């Protein structure tokens, strides 16, 4: 009897994380969808469950004690971990203080590093597993007013490469996805309308934003067996944006 495939997706209540949870569930993973916002996660759950087995976990990914205790309670080690939870406040460098920088690094990088360490213990013991870190094209190119975010995503790529080397002898793969502009409700909440979307899309070689499901497909590829010989890689999914830059 085959061992069931299990996945933990952080930041799964909306946007890319929600699409990833849905895709992995559709691919046959038993998915734990983790998010700090319990109301938003509860609202997403009915749609997520239409794709397969999904259970909610309302948790703060920066609370290492809680997340470690959750991992310890699982019957088997995770098959896949997707570190997607992130924050991205726009702060000009002149206004960026140490606390704001630390807050972004704690969510975007530190939580992924420590969760990757703790989940990696079980994966290495089992001799299998895949970790996918959701970085950004901002890891590869600068953007004004986003030093804190850019640095955190660049750190995720470095984390990916380092863990890939450390875990490879144990049969565990670690990769990253670097999405470009992906249309989610966060853009609309930021005041972007259709005219803004069309104007910005004109700068992208493919002339459009990514849909969350498209980024989820790249994550699913790296989390699954079709990428069994891929590790330490940062897969750019940006419609050609960084090439043009």
C-alpha positions in Angstrom: 0.0 0.0 0.0 1.5 3.4 -1.0 2.2 6.1 1.5 -0.3 8.9 1.2 1.0 12.2 -0.1 0.6 15.1 2.2 1.3 18.8 1.7 1.4 22.0 3.8 0.7 25.2 2.0 1.2 28.5 3.9 -0.6 31.7 3.1 -3.3 29.6 1.5 -6.4 31.6 2.1 -6.1 33.7 -1.1 -4.1 34.5 -4.2 -1.3 32.2 -5.2 -1.4 30.1 -2.0 -5.1 29.4 -2.5 -4.5 28.3 -6.1 -1.6 26.1 -5.0 -3.7 24.4 -2.3 -6.4 23.7 -4.9 -4.0 22.4 -7.5 -2.2 20.1 -5.1 -5.5 18.7 -3.8 -6.6 18.1 -7.3 -3.3 16.3 -7.9 -4.1 13.9 -5.0 -2.3 15.4 -2.1 -4.0 15.6 1.3 -3.5 19.3 1.8 -3.3 21.4 4.9 -4.1 25.0 4.0 -2.5 27.3 6.6 -3.2 31.0 7.0 -3.2 33.5 9.8 -6.6 34.9 8.7 -9.1 32.4 10.0 -12.1 34.2 8.5 -10.6 34.3 5.0 -9.5 30.7 5.3 -12.9 29.6 6.3 -14.4 31.4 3.4 -12.0 29.7 1.0 -12.5 26.2 2.3 -15.7 25.2 0.5 -14.1 26.0 -2.9 -10.8 24.3 -2.0 -12.6 21.1 -0.9 -14.2 20.8 -4.3 -10.7 19.9 -5.6 -9.9 17.2 -3.1 -8.8 16.7 0.5 -8.1 20.0 2.2 -8.1 20.8 5.9 -7.6 24.2 7.4 -4.9 25.3 9.9 -5.2 28.8 11.3 -1.7 29.6 12.5 1.1 32.2 12.5 4.0 30.7 10.5 6.4 32.8 12.6 5.4 30.9 15.7 8.0 28.1 15.4 7.0 26.3 18.6 3.4 26.0 17.3 4.4 24.9 13.8 6.9 22.4 15.1 4.3 20.9 17.5 1.9 20.6 14.6 4.5 18.8 12.5 5.2 16.5 15.4 1.5 15.5 15.6 1.4 14.3 12.0 1.3 10.5 11.5 3.8 10.7 8.6 6.3 13.4 7.5 5.1 15.8 4.9 5.6 14.9 1.3 5.5 18.6 0.2 6.0 21.9 1.9 5.1 25.1 0.1 6.4 28.2 1.8 4.1 30.9 0.3 3.1 33.1 3.2 4.5 36.7 2.7 3.9 40.3 3.4 4.8 43.1 1.0 4.2 46.6 2.4 5.5 49.4 0.1 7.9 51.5 2.2 10.4 54.0 0.7 13.9 53.4 1.9 14.0 56.7 3.7 11.1 55.6 5.9 12.2 52.0 6.4 13.1 51.4 10.0 14.6 48.3 11.7 11.3 47.1 13.0 9.6 47.1 9.6 12.6 45.4 8.0 12.6 42.7 10.7 8.8 42.1 10.4 9.1 41.4 6.6 12.2 39.2 7.0 10.5 37.3 9.8 7.5 36.3 7.7 9.0 36.1 4.3 12.3 34.5 5.0 12.8 33.4 8.6 9.6 31.4 8.9 10.3 29.6 5.6 13.9 28.8 6.7 12.9 27.4 10.1 9.8 25.6 8.8 12.0 24.2 6.0 14.4 23.0 8.7 11.8 21.4 10.9 9.8 19.8 8.1 13.1 18.8 6.5 14.0 16.6 9.4 11.0 14.3 8.8 11.5 14.4 5.1 15.1 13.4 5.3 14.3 10.6 7.8 11.7 9.3 5.3 14.1 9.6 2.4 11.7 11.7 0.3 10.0 15.0 0.1 9.9 18.3 -1.8 10.1 21.9 -0.5 9.0 24.7 -2.8 9.7 28.3 -1.7 7.6 31.0 -3.4 10.0 33.8 -4.1 9.5 36.5 -6.7 11.1 38.2 -9.7 12.0 40.8 -7.1 14.6 38.4 -5.9 16.4 38.9 -9.2 15.7 42.5 -10.0 15.4 45.6 -7.8 12.3 47.6 -7.3 12.1 51.0 -5.6 10.3 51.3 -2.2 10.6 47.5 -1.8 14.1 46.9 -0.4 12.8 44.9 2.5 10.6 42.7 0.2 13.3 42.3 -2.4 15.9 41.3 0.1 13.6 38.7 1.7 12.8 37.1 -1.6 16.5 37.0 -2.6 17.2 35.3 0.7 14.6 32.7 -0.2 16.5 31.8 -3.3 19.7 31.5 -1.3 17.9 29.3 1.2 16.6 27.2 -1.6 20.1 26.5 -3.0 21.6 25.8 0.5 18.8 23.4 1.6 19.0 21.7 -1.8 22.6 20.8 -1.2 22.1 19.8 2.4 19.0 17.6 1.7 20.0 16.0 -1.6 21.9 13.1 0.0 18.7 12.2 1.8 16.5 12.2 -1.3 14.8 15.5 -0.5 14.5 18.2 -3.2 14.2 22.0 -2.6 13.3 24.5 -5.3 11.8 27.9 -5.7 9.3 29.6 -8.0 9.8 33.3 -8.9 6.5 34.6 -10.0 6.1 37.9 -11.9 3.0 40.0 -11.8 0.1 37.8 -10.9 -3.4 39.2 -10.7 -5.1 38.6 -7.4 -7.5 40.5 -5.2 -4.6 42.2 -3.5 -4.1 44.4 -6.6 -7.7 45.4 -6.5 -7.5 46.2 -2.8 -4.5 48.4 -3.7 -6.8 50.5 -5.9 -5.8 48.9 -9.3 -8.6 48.9 -11.9 -8.8 47.4 -15.4 -7.1 50.5 -17.0 -4.1 50.1 -14.6 -4.0 46.4 -15.3 -3.9 46.9 -19.0 -1.3 49.6 -18.8 1.1 47.5 -16.7 0.5 44.4 -18.8 1.8 46.3 -21.8 5.3 46.1 -20.2 5.2 42.3 -20.0 6.3 40.5 -23.2 3.3 38.1 -23.0 1.1 41.2 -22.6 -0.8 40.0 -19.6 -0.6 39.2 -15.9 -0.3 35.7 -14.7 -3.4 34.0 -13.3 -2.8 32.3 -9.8 -3.5 28.9 -11.3 -0.6 29.3 -13.7 1.9 29.9 -10.8 0.2 27.0 -9.0 1.0 24.8 -11.9 4.8 25.6 -11.6 4.6 24.9 -7.9 2.8 21.6 -8.5 5.5 20.6 -11.1 8.3 21.2 -8.6 6.4 19.5 -5.7 5.5 16.4 -7.8 7.4 13.5 -9.3 7.6 15.0 -12.8 10.5 17.1 -11.4 12.3 14.2 -9.7 15.7 15.3 -11.0 15.3 19.0 -10.3 16.7 20.6 -7.1 18.2 23.9 -6.2 16.5 25.6 -9.1 14.6 28.9 -9.1 11.9 28.7 -11.8 11.0 32.1 -13.2 7.3 32.4 -14.3 7.0 36.0 -15.3 5.8 36.2 -18.9 9.2 37.3 -20.0 9.4 40.3 -17.7 12.9 39.8 -16.3 14.3 39.0 -19.8 12.9 42.3 -21.0 14.3 44.1 -18.0 
